[in-house]
Amino acid sequence: MIRTLLGLIVIVLAGYTIITENYEIQPYIQVLLGALMLVIGFSELKKGGKTRKWYGIISIAVSIFLFYVSIQTFLMN
């Protein structure tokens, strides 16, 4: 449920950004994308299995990177 909702919000905001060429909301999109990747990572870890565990770890690492980039973007503005 949360995964679908976050994915839908990210897609709608990214589409809005592309259509209007207004890039001021891009850091917020990155935060939401980081949250989405974090949820995906935890759900993959919960499912278990060797391959799914690695997908979960990679997803969590990507979410940490996205949070770092979005924080840097907020601080630069």
WORA-V86230 format. One line per field, one symbol per residue. ss: DSSP state (H for helix, E for strand, L for the rest). psi: psi as a letter, one per 20 degrees, with the letter a starting at -180 (. if undefined). A space follows every 50 residues. Layout:
ss = ???
psi = ???
//
This chain:
ss = LHHHHHHHHHHHHHHHHHHHLLHHHHHHHHHHHHHHHHHHHHHHHHHLLH HHHHHHHHHHHHHHHHHHHHHHHHHHL
psi = ghgggggggggghggggggikojhjghhghghhghghgggghhhhhhaqg ghghhgggghghhgghggghghghhh.
//
